[in-house]
């Protein structure tokens, strides 16, 4: 999916047909892989969870003095540079209740983030 769709229109406004068009596929072809657009979003969110820690580590590594304010700034900068990821995170609770397939895209055991133990 062309990730520019999210920043252009916001996640809530994107349809499965939009995603298919951006990917060069007809909506009917997309339906072979995803039943709804809400099944696409967890994959993109998982990608963001894999990419964001590296950017955060890089930002933290550039700090001359890791004061609380500087660390907070590094977190904010790493997130601000990923508007689509933030939008996807804001949409995650509705998407999680809409699809039971989220666990397929959850961070792997090699993820730097712990898995939730809640069921």
N, C-alpha and C positions, 0 to 999 in steps of 0.2 A: 504494500500500500504506500502510496506517496504520502509521506508523513506531513506534508504541507496542508493537507485537508483540515487537520485539527486546528492549527493556528489561524487558518483562513476563516473558518466558520464556527469553530467550537465543536467539541465532541457531540454534544446533544443534537446538533443539526445534521450530522452526517448519516446518510442512509447506506444500506448495503449496496444499492445501485451506484452511489457515489464512490464507494470503496472499489467496486468492480471496475468502474470506468477509469479510476486513477491507476488501477493495476493492469488495465488493458484487457479486462475480462467482462463478459456480459454477466448481468445479475444471475441468470440461470446457471452459469458456470460457477459462480461464487457459491451458489446454494449446494453444490456438490461437496464443498469443504466446510461451510459455515451455515447453520440454520438461520442465524440472525446476526446483525451487526454487533450485538453484545458479546458474541463469541470471538470477535476479532480483537476487541479492546483488551481482554486479559493477556493476549499474546504481546501486544504493544506495551502494556504495563510491565510485563515480565522483562521485556527488552530494556525498558527504562531502569528497572531494578538492577539489571546486570551492568548497565552503562554508567549510572549515576555514581556509584561508589568510587570508581576509578577517577572520575572528574573531581569528586570531593577530596580524595587522597592527594591528587595533584595540587589542588588549591591549598590544602592544609600543608603540603610540603613546601609551598612557596612562602609561608609565613615566617617572617624574621623572628617574631615573638608571638607565641601562641596564647595570647591573652583571651579571656572569654569573649570579648568584643570581636577580636580578629577571627576566632573560630566560628562565631555566629555569622560573621560576614562571609566566610568561606562556604558555610552551609547555604546561606541565602543566595550567594552567587551561583553555586552549583545547581540549585533548584531553579533560579530565575532564568538560567540559560536553557532550561528544559521545560518550556511552557506546555508542550503537549503532554509530557510526563505528569506534570502537576494537574492538568485537566483530567487526565486518565485516573490519577489517584483520587481526585474529587468525585469521580463517577464510579469508583470501584464498589462502594457498598451497594448501589442500585444494581450494578452489573452482577455482583456476586449473588444477589438474591434472584436475579433473572436467569442465571445459568448455573447448572450444577457441575460444569466442566472446568471450573477454575483450577482445581488441583492439578490438572494437566499442565498448567503454565506457572505453577508456584515455583519460587526459587529452589534451585537444586541444593543438594547437600554441600556443594562447593561454594554456595553463596556466603558472603560475609554477614548476612542477616539471618538471625534465628527464625525458624519456623514457629508459627503459633501452635500452641498445644490445645487451644480451644477447639471444640467441635461444633 
